Amino acid sequence: MTDISKAGTFKLGDRVVARMGYGAMQLAGKGVFGPPKDRAQAIAVLREAVASGVNHIDTSDYYGPYVVNELIREALHPYPDDLVIVTKIGARRGEDASWIPAMAPAELESAVHDNLSRLKLDALEVVNLRIMGSVHGPTEGSIEAPLTVLAKLQRQGLVRHVGLSNVTATQVAEGRRICDIACVQNMYNVAHRKDDALIDNLARAGTAYVPFFPLGGFTPLQSTVLSDVAKSLGVTPMQIALAWLLRRAPNILLIPGTSSVGHLRENLAAARLELPADRARTLDQIATRMAPA
């Protein structure tokens, strides 16, 4: 199994997790909809991740929908004591695989209960409120109404910690006035760095930042600079992209996703990479080069 301990740990809520985690979204079918192409492989990926030391798995009941949470339960329940399963609410799936905001109080409450049931848990360790703003990223606007509902469910003991996803710095500040925020999950990678200031602010507060699409998402990162640095160190560009994130800030927790055991091992191996300072500075230029004029 791959040793991920070199990447270190960070606090998530009141738990300490390995900084190299796993995002389960890709275990569903094409477009994160329907069953996996290979169910046995999906189960194997989850078990391999945990066996390799991953104790932070990111999921949602709207992946599939329902499919991914059911796979996690089948593969891993009863769960290891140190495993932190983080889920998210705020959306539902249409019959055409569309992503539909689901922010009404009844929808949020139902989503928490659905996650509890399918994961077979008495309480959800961390629930991220996913703000369904623009498809291109966060948009400003008050999050008080839906976050107040989630905070109420936390007081009821159904949710232990609350996080935010797809949010602006202003919304994070607003959220902190309503309840403690355990983590922020936004799009961020070596080429997409709009959250640089937010990450540093959260690091000073001891709050975890969890970048989604750390490897570019549905359109993988493509950069000559990334490829050249990877070649010089004898590793893959995706491993370099993950190593850069681990080096970027101590509060960054990674959740790269895959439906392949081989690709999982490749991702986890990035935890062992030593990224020299000069190579990191070279990679820092990618965002500048790719920014619109």
N, C-alpha and C positions, 0 to 999 in steps of 0.2 A: 504494500500500500504506500501511497505518497505521503511523505511527512510534511505537514503544513505548519509545524510549530514555529519555524523561523520567521514567519510573518507576524508573530506576536498576537496579542489579544487586546480587546477594548471592552469597555462597559456598554451594555445594551439594557436599558432599564436598570434593574438591580442585579442583573446577571453579567458575567464576564464570558465573552465568546471569542472564538478564534476569528481573526480578521479575514481569513479566507473562508467564505461561506458558499452557499449554493442557491441559485434561483431556479425554482421548479417550473416556471412558466412554459418552457419548451417541451415539457413532457406531454402536453396535450397535442392534438392533431394540428394540421396545417392552419395557420391563422389563429393559433391558441384556441381552437374550436374542435370539439369532438374527441374521440378516443385516440390514443397514440397509435402510430403505425406498428410499433412492436411493444406490446405491453410487458413482456418479459424483460426486454432491454430497459424499459423505464424503471421497473422495480430494481433491476440490477444497478442502475445509476444511483438511485437513492441509497441503496445499501452500501455501495462502494464509497459514496461521499461520507457517510457516517463512519464507516470503518477506517477512513483516512483521517479522521479527526474533525470533520466538519460538524459543528454543533449550532449552526445558524442556518435555517432553511427558510427561504422566502416563498410565499404562496398566496393564493386567493381562491375563494370559492367560485369566482367568475372566470377562472382559467378552465376552459372546457365547454361550458361551465361544469363545475362539480368534479370533473374528471381528475384533476391534479390532486385535490385534497383526498379523494378516495384512494388514489395510488399511494400517497404518503402514508395513510392509515394502513393500507394493506402491507406495505413494505416495512414499516418501522414500528407499528404499535404492537406491544406496549413500548413507549418511547424511552430512550436512554435518559437518565436523570439530568444530564447536562444539556440536552437538546432544547434549543429555543426555536419554536416555530412562529414566524412572523407572518401575519396575513394582512389583507387590506380590504376595505369596503368603500362604497361610493359609486359603484357601477353595476350594471347587469348586462347580459348578452341578449341580443335579439335573435330571432330564429334565422336571420340571414348572417349571423356571426358579427353583427354590428356591436359597438360599445356604446351603451346608453347610460347617461347619468342616473344614479339612483340615490338621491340625497334627502328624500323625505324621511321624517322620523320613523315611520313604519318600515320603510325600506332598509334603513340603517339597522334598526333593531332586528329585523328578519335576517339580515346578512350576518350579524354576529351569531345569532342562534344557528343559522345554517352552517357556518364555519365550525362552531362547537360540535354540532352533530356529526358532520362528515369527518372531522378530524378525531372525533371521539375524545374530547377534552372537557373538563369541568370549567376551565377558564382559559382564555386566550392570553398568551404571554405578552404579545405586542400586537396591536391593531393599528395599521396606518389608515388614516382618512385620506383617500385618494380624491383630490380635487379635479373634477373633469372640466377643466377650462378649455384651452385651445389644444388642438391636435399638435401644435407646434411647441407647446410648453406651457408653463404657468401663466395665468393672467390675474391681474389684481382684482380684488373684490373681497368682501367680508366672508370669513369662514365660521363666524360665530354660531350660526344656527345649527349646522350639522355637527360641529365640534362639541357643542353643548350636549347634544344627544349622546355622542360617544362618551363624553365625560360622565354622564349620568349612568351609562352602562358600566363604566369603570367603578363608580361608587357602589354599584350593585354587586360587584365582585365577578362579573362576567369577563371583564377585561382587566388585566393587571397594569399594562402600560400603553400609552397612546403615542402614536407617531403621526407625521404628516407626509404626504407625497404629492409631488407636482405643485409645489407652492413657491411663493416669493418670500423674500426676507421680511417684508411687511406682514405677510400672513403668518410667518413663524412668530414674529413678535406678538401679533394678536393672539395666536394660539397659546403662547406662554402665559397670557393674562387669564386664560380660561382653565388650563390644567398644565401639569408638567408634560413636557414634550421629550420623549425618550430618544427619538431619532427623526431625521429628515431623509426622505428618499426622493431624489430628483435625478433627471438625466444629467450625466457628467462623464466625460472621458478625456483622453489626451487632446482630442480635437474640439471638444465642446465644453468650454470652461467658463460659462456665464456665472457659475456659482462659486468662483474663487473666494470672493469676500465672505460669502455666507459660510463656506467651509471653515475658514479661519475663525469666524465669530463663534461657530458651534464648537470648534476645538477648544477655544478659551473657556467655554462653558462646560466642557466635558461631555458634550452631546454627540452621539454617533451620527455620521453622515453615510448614507448607503446609496451609491450611484447606481441607477439602473441604466441599462445599455452601456456597460463599461467597455464593451468591445464594438460599439456602434449600433447594436440592435439588429433589426431586420435587414439593414444594409451595413455589413461589416466594415470596419475602418479600413481605408485604403490610403496609404501614404508612402511615398518613396523614402522619406526620412525614416519612418517607422521600420520599413523593410530593411533599409541600410543598417540601422542600429542593430536590428535583430540578427542580420547576417554577420555583423562584426563580433557578436557575442555567441554565435552558434545556437540560437534559439529561434522560436517563431515570432512573428510580429505581434500576435495576440498575447503571447507570454510577456513580451516587452510592455504592451499596453497595460496589462495587469500589474506588472512590477512597478511601472511609473505611478500608478494610482496608490499602491502601498507606500511608496516613497513620498508621495505628495503631502500627506497629512496623517498623523497617528490615529485620528478619529474616523478614518475611512474604513468601512467594512465592505468587503467585496461579495457580490452574489452572482458571479457569472453563471449563465445557464447553458445547458446542453442536454440532448437526449441520447448521447453516445458515451459509453464508458471510456473509450479511448480519448475522446475530446475532454472529458472530465479530468482524466489523469494529466493531460497536457495543461489544462487550466490550473489545476492544483499545484503543479510543478513550479508555477511562477512564484509561489511562496518562498522558494529557495533562491531566487535570483538576486544577485547583488548588482544593482544598477549604478555604475560609476557616475560621479557627479557631472563629468563632462558630457556623458551620453544623456543624462537627464536634462541638461541645459539645451542640448540639441533637440530633444523631444519637446521641450517647452515652446519651441518655435513653430510647431505644427499648427497650434490654434491660431497664431498670428497669420500664418500663410493661408489658412483656410477660411479666415474671417472675410465676410463680404466687404467690398470696398465702400 
